[in-house]
Amino acid sequence: MTVPGTTRSTFDVGSVKGSNTFLNKEFPMSGKNFQQISELAYQHSGIVLIDRKQDMIYGRLARRLRKLGIANFDLYLQQLDENWEAEGTSFLNAITTNKTAFFRENHHFEHLAKTIIPNLKIKYKTSKRIRVWSAAASTGEEPYSIAMVFKEAFPGKAWDIKILATDIDSDVLAKAQAGVYTNERVEGIEAARLRKWFKKYDAEHYQANDSLKSILQFKQLNLLEPWPIRGQFDVVFCRNVIIYFDLKTQKTLFQNIHQHMVDDACLYIGHSETLLNVSEQFKSYGLTIYKRLQS
Ligand SMILES: C[S@@+](CC[C@H](N)C(=O)[O-])C[C@H]1O[C@@H](n2cnc3c(N)ncnc32)[C@H](O)[C@@H]1O
């Protein structure tokens, strides 16, 4: 199968065999189909789909086949092969896992408020300019949580603070941009904060207010492709995404992230992630917290 628009090396499919137990489903999926899907996922997003994900991937892609009126995965894969431009984005949106929450792994936000921001206030007392990146922002709960911490630490307009929120998945980014969340989802935000930074949207939803949104910028960005990013960040959140990547991809990614950070900048990664054996360009600064070392 040719994979247009990518320079990624071929996925080692030795460990991914897929199973034929999905042949009797509504949309028959062979082990070979799953293998091809895994190759496409890896080549276009770096996501490694191991065998036990087949059930989950079947469920997510079956929705696409139903919507497109396609009878089986042979035909769907043929369509992807012949016209990646038309279906590739929806394919990638379907295979990504977008689990997130407001103030998820709250110790990162406490560290940001109590350790990083006081340092930034001193470091940038003249320029008053701070740049932050949420590199796998999903539906926005992470960048809005960061924005609340910054807005509370820097009331008023004297400081130029921008948070770039990016994700490969265009569907979740659209949700993030809208900033509308169910009553249930905002339960992770303290009542006083919720009152301050969100307004009631309707009976079932809240929406982030314009002042919170004003320091956020949402952009679609594939971490594996060249980044149209100028300048360097003072803080990077790259959480709960590298668990889907293999070691080689993780190494390249953190080399690139390192280049896009200022000296001593702070990097937050997810609770089950580590930079041990991945990068020596950062030093540990707390639990899943790292400081950028000079090159
Ligand atoms: C589990 S969510 C993590 C969200 C948030 N960082 C958190 O920790 O709560 C992982 C996100 O990574 C995104 N993702 C996966 N592969 C990506 C890639 N190659 N480039 C950019 N984002 C990617 C997915 O779309 C998904 O929204």
The ligand as a Tripos MOL2 file, in Angstrom:
@<TRIPOS>MOLECULE
LIG
   27    29     1     0     0
SMALL
NO_CHARGES

@<TRIPOS>ATOM
      1 C1         -5.1840   11.0650   25.5780 C.3       1 LIG1
      2 S1         -5.2180   12.6180   24.7870 S.3       1 LIG1
      3 C2         -4.3190   13.6130   25.9480 C.3       1 LIG1
      4 C3         -4.9660   14.9540   26.1860 C.3       1 LIG1
      5 C4         -4.2690   15.8280   27.2300 C.3       1 LIG1
      6 N1         -2.9070   16.1110   26.8650 N.3       1 LIG1
      7 C5         -4.3230   15.1910   28.5900 C.2       1 LIG1
      8 O1         -3.2960   14.7010   29.0780 O.co2     1 LIG1
      9 O2         -5.3900   15.1780   29.2020 O.co2     1 LIG1
     10 C6         -4.0310   12.3640   23.4640 C.3       1 LIG1
     11 C7         -4.1790   13.3590   22.3400 C.3       1 LIG1
     12 O3         -3.0300   13.2310   21.4910 O.3       1 LIG1
     13 C8         -3.4580   13.4770   20.1700 C.3       1 LIG1
     14 N2         -2.4670   12.9280   19.2140 N.ar      1 LIG1
     15 C9         -2.2100   11.6370   18.9080 C.ar      1 LIG1
     16 N3         -1.2590   11.5360   17.9780 N.ar      1 LIG1
     17 C10        -0.8910   12.8000   17.6720 C.ar      1 LIG1
     18 C11         0.0550   13.3660   16.7680 C.ar      1 LIG1
     19 N4          0.8170   12.6120   15.9630 N.pl3     1 LIG1
     20 N5          0.1560   14.7160   16.7250 N.ar      1 LIG1
     21 C12        -0.5980   15.5050   17.5090 C.ar      1 LIG1
     22 N6         -1.5140   15.0290   18.3970 N.ar      1 LIG1
     23 C13        -1.6530   13.6970   18.4760 C.ar      1 LIG1
     24 C14        -4.8150   12.8060   20.0810 C.3       1 LIG1
     25 O4         -5.5990   13.3060   19.0310 O.3       1 LIG1
     26 C15        -5.3980   13.0920   21.4700 C.3       1 LIG1
     27 O5         -6.2600   14.2000   21.4580 O.3       1 LIG1
@<TRIPOS>BOND
     1     1     2 1
     2     2     3 1
     3     2    10 1
     4     3     4 1
     5     4     5 1
     6     5     6 1
     7     5     7 1
     8     7     8 2
     9     7     9 1
    10    10    11 1
    11    11    12 1
    12    11    26 1
    13    12    13 1
    14    13    14 1
    15    13    24 1
    16    14    15 ar
    17    14    23 ar
    18    15    16 ar
    19    16    17 ar
    20    17    18 ar
    21    17    23 ar
    22    18    19 1
    23    18    20 ar
    24    20    21 ar
    25    21    22 ar
    26    22    23 ar
    27    24    25 1
    28    24    26 1
    29    26    27 1
@<TRIPOS>SUBSTRUCTURE
     1 LIG1         1 GROUP 0 **** ****
